[in-house]
Amino acid sequence: MFNRGAHLGTRRCPVDQDTLRILLREAVRETVAEVLQTVLELDRTAFLQVHGGRRNGYYPRKLETTFGQVDLKVPRDRESRYYPAFL
């Protein structure tokens, strides 16, 4: 069976803690952006199913999060009735 901790004492990590922290922060920021983008898409779809209407592209929006700024494409509808409440 593989002993997970056995090799840690002899192997050096090529990434220091600061670099690892930066990489993890960036990964979380990208994940937050992807999740928010998906929520926006689903929210507009649900809104259009209830209220009718048609899709009409996107507009850019920057959102400041705990993990840094994320660039979103906010979906819109033709009648300009949809606006995501959480933004």
Beta strands, then each sheet from edge to edge (+ up, - down):
strand 1: 55-65
strand 2: 68-77
sheet 1: 1+ 2-
end
